[in-house]
Amino acid sequence: MTYSTASAGGPLLRARDLSRAYGERVVLDGLDLDVAPGQRLGLVGENGAGKSTLLRLLAGIEEPDAGRVLRPADTGFLHQELPHPPETTTAEVIDGALAPAREVERRLAAAAAALDADPEGAAALEGYAAALADAERLEVWDADRRAELVVAGLGLGGVDPGRPVGRMSGGQRARLALAALLVRRPRALLLDEPTNHLDDSALEFLEGHLRGLPGAVVVASHDRVFLDAVCTCLVDLDPAVDGPVRYGGAYSFYLREKRLERERWEQRHQQEQEQIKHLREAVRTTARKVGYGRPARDNDKMNFHRTGGRVEKQVSRRVRDARARLEELENDQVRRPPRPLSFTRPLTGAPAGEGSALSARGLVVPGRLSLEHLDLPSDGRLLVTGPNGAGKSTLLHVLARRLRPARGQVLWRRGASVALLEQDVVFPDPGRTPRSLYGTLETGPSGAPALAELGLVAPRDLDRPVGELSVGQRRRLALAMLVGRSPDVLLLDEPTNHLSLALAEELEEALGSSPGAVVVATHDRWLRRRWTGAELRMDGGRAVRASVHTTTGER
């Protein structure tokens, strides 16, 4: 059951005992949540933990199987696609977002007129106060200027206001949907992956804008810098000993506390198992012993038999107590912490020798790439950065020999194997399972490790059709199939996209410890800020800055 009005003075968003299942898969079970004005709550957890489901329940897009939701009437939810006909223009979308502010402005004018006509009237005073509060919250006097700032801040300033949304790119439509929601300024704002399709400047604008909102914000995001910059608290939907855990801080705080929380869980589970083992032993043997098994002495037999009845009663009570405690522990014992997905093997194989794993000379892909010189050492690390359309993906496809340049060549060291993880993972046969797809590697001459050993595909997903897996699950499977080959060179295009936060952290550690060569193209600011290897910065298809082993040429 859901309710659509938040009570005055309380949390703007309140969820009680929320449960939601899809078929036999329980996603949320008895969840409670409060979000007050000014709070910015981040949702984190493994893919499939229920982040998007919870946002849809809070927004009223879906109904829970059990529980209730309290929300403001003007709750805003970020749809992945604009809810407008394709002929709707950009200007019309923004005008529609400004409609609530226009309406409040009209209400305020009418309330002011009513107050002028009846300065002492209680109803007139109350109406004017309510309209004024709404006007201040929506900042109606500055609404048009704010709309312009939002549109420009999200990188849409150069878009023709008369362009129909049907003729915009997917990224532009996503940014316009976000802009319309920010311009509308709802009291409760629900955002599912709002950082997709945003460059660095747009991300910084969005972070600053959200920090300045007076209402409640709930956001699910894989962008660790964004979570660190925006959130005042986080809720982890991953399995925990006592259910979802709320952390009163940003992402950096969450990382530290998450590790401590798991250590406490593991310690509690171990202690309980030791108690259960001890109690079972007590019930079976120890509780039945009398005087630690001491036989009666010859000169003490009369007293021994006289007290035997009392001793038997004591033993019986001890057995009953041990059994009761054992039954209680067995019924309520803390389950073993599930093994988190993690990289259990190196991403690459050991380099066959020194020197360059691959080299590129004079690469030209008209309109997309121009690179004069690149050498990647056999154990090298190269980070490729730049805005959308800078040529990062093109470079990786050329290095992988998936795309032939108009000029230039790519040379691999003799016998070297190169693998590419693309941004968009497609499996031609959606009916195949991860186990069957990976099986060709396990039986091949490479001697690949078993898929379950890699720690990238959960055991419950090994025999599910890939068509039923989430984007993140399919991407992890694709990465597992690459890692299973132990390539000498691994090319990763946006590798942290659709990975859980914990697995992204694991990936970064694996990048540092793998013996072969790795090239990473990414927008991930958290990864970029902690990168210590070589970097190639690209823009407009050309390398504009390189730290080592790279030179550029003009077209």
SVG drawing of the C-alpha trace seen along z (x, -y; Angstrom):
<svg xmlns="http://www.w3.org/2000/svg" viewBox="-11 -46 74 96">
<polyline fill="none" stroke="black" stroke-width="0.4" points="0.0,0.0 1.4,-3.5 0.5,-7.0 1.2,-10.0 1.5,-12.8 4.3,-13.5 3.4,-14.8 4.5,-18.3 7.5,-18.5 8.5,-14.9 10.7,-13.2 9.9,-14.1 10.2,-10.5 9.3,-7.6 9.2,-3.9 8.0,-1.3 8.4,2.5 8.8,2.4 9.0,5.8 9.2,6.5 9.8,9.8 9.9,10.7 8.8,14.2 10.8,16.2 13.5,13.6 13.1,11.5 14.7,8.1 13.6,6.1 12.3,7.6 11.0,5.4 13.0,2.2 12.5,-0.9 13.8,-4.3 13.6,-8.0 14.9,-10.9 14.6,-14.4 14.7,-17.8 18.3,-18.7 19.5,-15.0 21.1,-13.5 20.9,-9.7 23.0,-7.5 22.0,-3.9 24.8,-1.5 25.1,2.3 25.8,5.1 24.0,5.1 20.6,6.6 20.6,5.6 17.4,3.5 18.6,-0.1 16.5,-0.8 13.6,1.2 13.7,-0.9 13.7,-4.2 10.7,-3.1 8.8,-2.2 9.6,-5.5 8.4,-7.3 5.3,-5.3 6.2,-3.9 5.8,-0.4 3.8,0.8 5.4,2.9 4.2,6.4 4.0,5.2 4.7,2.0 3.9,-1.6 5.6,-4.8 5.0,-8.4 6.1,-10.9 5.4,-14.6 2.9,-15.2 5.7,-16.8 8.2,-13.9 10.4,-13.9 11.8,-10.7 14.5,-10.7 13.2,-8.6 15.8,-7.0 13.9,-8.3 12.0,-11.6 8.3,-11.2 7.5,-13.4 6.4,-12.8 9.4,-12.9 8.1,-16.2 8.3,-18.0 11.0,-20.7 13.8,-21.4 12.2,-24.7 8.8,-23.1 10.4,-20.5 12.0,-23.3 8.8,-25.4 6.9,-22.4 9.4,-22.1 8.9,-25.7 5.1,-25.3 5.0,-24.7 7.0,-27.9 4.7,-29.8 1.7,-28.4 3.1,-29.3 3.9,-32.8 0.2,-33.2 -0.9,-31.9 1.3,-34.4 -0.1,-37.3 -3.7,-36.2 -2.9,-35.7 -1.3,-39.1 -4.4,-40.7 -6.6,-38.8 -4.5,-40.1 -4.7,-43.7 -8.5,-43.3 -8.6,-41.8 -5.4,-42.6 -6.7,-41.2 -8.4,-38.1 -6.9,-34.8 -7.6,-32.9 -5.9,-35.6 -2.9,-35.6 -2.7,-31.8 -3.0,-31.7 -0.4,-34.3 2.1,-32.6 1.6,-29.2 2.1,-30.7 5.2,-32.7 6.8,-29.5 6.3,-27.7 7.6,-30.6 10.7,-30.8 11.3,-27.1 11.0,-27.2 12.8,-30.5 10.2,-31.7 11.7,-35.2 14.9,-33.6 13.4,-30.6 14.1,-31.6 17.8,-32.4 18.2,-29.2 16.7,-27.2 19.3,-28.8 22.1,-27.9 20.9,-24.3 20.7,-23.9 24.1,-25.3 25.6,-23.5 24.5,-20.1 26.1,-20.8 23.0,-21.7 23.7,-25.3 24.6,-24.8 21.4,-22.8 18.8,-24.7 15.8,-25.3 13.6,-24.4 15.2,-21.0 12.7,-18.1 13.7,-15.6 13.3,-12.8 16.3,-14.3 18.6,-14.5 21.2,-11.9 20.5,-9.5 23.0,-11.4 21.4,-14.7 17.9,-13.3 19.2,-11.9 20.8,-15.3 17.6,-17.1 15.5,-14.8 17.8,-15.6 17.7,-19.3 13.9,-19.4 13.8,-17.7 16.3,-20.1 14.5,-23.1 11.2,-21.7 12.8,-21.6 10.6,-19.0 10.6,-18.6 11.8,-15.0 14.2,-14.1 14.9,-10.5 17.8,-9.9 18.9,-6.6 22.4,-6.8 22.2,-10.6 25.9,-10.9 25.5,-8.8 26.3,-10.9 27.9,-13.8 31.4,-15.1 33.6,-16.4 32.2,-20.0 28.6,-18.8 29.3,-16.4 30.8,-19.2 27.8,-21.4 25.4,-18.7 27.2,-18.0 27.1,-21.7 23.4,-22.0 22.3,-19.0 24.2,-20.2 22.2,-23.5 18.8,-21.9 16.6,-22.3 14.6,-19.1 15.3,-15.4 17.5,-13.6 17.9,-9.9 20.4,-8.8 21.8,-5.5 25.1,-5.9 28.3,-4.0 30.2,-7.3 32.3,-7.2 33.5,-10.8 29.9,-11.9 28.8,-9.9 31.7,-11.4 30.9,-14.9 27.1,-14.9 25.8,-12.4 25.3,-13.1 24.6,-9.4 24.5,-6.1 22.4,-3.0 24.0,0.3 21.5,2.8 24.0,5.7 23.4,8.6 24.4,7.7 24.0,9.4 21.0,7.2 19.7,6.1 20.5,3.0 23.0,0.7 22.8,-3.1 26.2,-4.9 26.2,-8.5 28.8,-9.9 29.9,-10.1 31.6,-7.4 35.1,-7.6 33.5,-7.1 31.4,-4.2 34.5,-2.4 36.1,-2.3 33.0,-1.4 32.0,1.3 35.2,3.2 34.8,2.9 31.1,4.1 32.1,7.2 34.9,8.0 32.3,7.7 29.9,10.0 32.6,12.6 33.7,12.5 30.2,12.8 29.5,15.8 32.7,17.5 31.9,17.0 28.4,18.4 29.6,21.4 32.1,22.1 29.3,21.8 27.1,24.1 29.9,26.7 30.5,26.4 26.8,26.8 26.4,29.8 29.4,31.4 27.8,30.5 24.5,32.1 26.2,35.2 28.8,35.9 30.0,33.2 26.6,32.4 26.1,36.1 29.3,36.5 29.2,36.6 32.2,35.1 34.1,35.1 33.8,38.9 35.3,39.6 34.3,43.1 33.1,43.5 35.7,44.5 35.2,47.6 34.8,45.8 32.4,43.3 29.9,45.6 27.1,45.1 27.3,41.3 27.7,41.6 24.5,43.5 22.7,41.3 23.4,38.2 23.0,39.9 19.4,38.8 20.3,35.2 23.2,35.4 21.0,36.9 18.6,34.0 21.4,31.6 22.7,33.4 19.2,33.4 18.8,29.7 22.2,29.1 21.3,31.1 18.0,29.3 19.7,25.9 22.3,26.8 19.6,28.1 17.5,24.9 20.5,22.7 21.6,24.8 18.1,24.7 18.0,20.9 21.3,20.4 20.6,22.8 17.3,21.0 18.7,17.5 22.3,18.0 23.9,15.4 24.4,16.8 27.8,17.0 28.7,13.7 28.3,14.4 31.6,14.3 31.7,11.0 32.5,11.0 36.2,10.2 39.1,10.7 40.8,13.9 43.2,14.2 45.4,11.7 43.8,9.9 46.6,10.8 49.2,13.5 52.9,13.0 54.8,11.1 56.8,13.4 59.7,11.0 60.8,7.4 60.3,4.6 57.1,3.5 53.9,5.6 52.5,3.6 53.5,0.5 51.6,-1.9 52.9,-4.2 51.2,-6.9 47.6,-5.9 44.9,-7.8 41.2,-7.1 39.7,-10.1 37.6,-12.3 38.2,-10.0 41.9,-9.4 45.4,-10.7 48.3,-9.2 51.9,-9.4 53.7,-7.1 52.8,-4.7 54.8,-2.0 53.3,0.1 55.8,2.0 55.2,5.7 54.2,4.8 53.0,1.2 50.0,-0.6 48.4,-3.3 45.3,-5.4 43.5,-7.0 41.3,-10.0 39.3,-12.7 35.8,-13.9 33.1,-12.1 34.0,-11.7 37.7,-12.3 38.7,-9.0 39.4,-6.8 37.2,-3.9 38.5,-4.2 42.1,-3.9 41.4,-0.8 39.6,0.8 42.6,0.0 45.1,1.4 43.0,4.6 43.0,4.8 39.2,4.7 39.3,1.5 41.7,1.0 43.2,-2.6 43.3,-4.5 47.0,-5.0 49.5,-3.6 49.9,-0.2 49.8,1.6 52.5,4.2 52.0,6.9 55.0,8.7 55.4,12.1 53.1,14.5 51.4,11.9 47.7,12.2 45.5,9.1 41.9,8.9 39.4,6.0 36.6,5.4 34.1,3.2 31.7,0.7 28.6,2.5 28.7,6.2 26.6,8.3 26.1,12.1 24.6,13.3 22.7,16.2 20.8,15.0 19.8,18.5 23.4,19.6 24.5,19.7 27.7,18.2 28.9,21.8 28.4,22.9 29.9,19.8 33.0,20.0 33.2,23.8 35.1,23.6 38.0,21.8 38.1,24.4 38.5,27.3 40.9,25.4 44.7,25.7 45.0,22.5 44.0,24.4 41.7,21.6 40.5,21.6 37.0,22.6 34.5,19.7 33.4,19.9 37.1,19.5 37.4,16.0 34.9,14.4 33.1,12.4 29.9,14.4 27.8,15.3 27.1,19.0 23.4,18.4 24.0,16.9 26.2,19.6 23.3,21.5 20.9,18.6 20.5,17.5 22.6,14.5 19.5,12.8 18.1,12.7 21.3,11.2 21.6,7.5 23.9,5.2 26.4,5.4 26.2,9.2 26.8,9.6 29.7,7.2 31.3,9.1 30.9,12.3 32.6,10.7 35.5,9.6 35.7,13.1 36.0,14.6 38.8,12.3 40.6,12.8 40.2,16.6 42.4,16.4 45.2,14.8 46.0,12.3 49.4,10.6 47.6,7.2 44.2,6.3 42.4,3.3 39.5,2.0 37.0,-0.5 35.2,-2.0 35.8,1.1 34.0,-0.2 30.7,-1.0 27.9,1.2 30.2,2.7 29.3,2.4 31.3,0.0 33.0,2.9 34.0,4.7 35.3,1.4 37.6,1.1 38.7,4.7 39.3,4.0 41.6,1.1 43.7,3.3 43.9,6.0 45.1,3.4 48.0,2.6 49.0,6.2 48.5,8.0 51.8,8.9 51.0,8.1 50.1,4.9 46.9,3.0 45.3,0.0 42.3,-1.6 40.0,-4.2 37.7,-5.8 35.7,-8.7 35.8,-7.3 37.1,-10.2 37.8,-8.0 40.0,-5.7 41.7,-8.6 42.5,-10.5 44.3,-7.4 46.1,-6.4 49.9,-6.3 50.9,-5.0 51.3,-6.7 48.4,-8.7 47.4,-9.7 44.9,-12.6 42.9,-12.8 40.6,-15.4 39.1,-15.6 40.8,-12.4 44.3,-13.7 46.5,-13.1 46.9,-16.5 49.0,-15.3 51.1,-12.2 53.2,-11.4 55.4,-8.7 56.0,-6.6 53.6,-8.6 53.9,-11.4 51.2,-12.9 51.0,-14.1 48.8,-16.7 46.3,-15.6"/>
</svg>
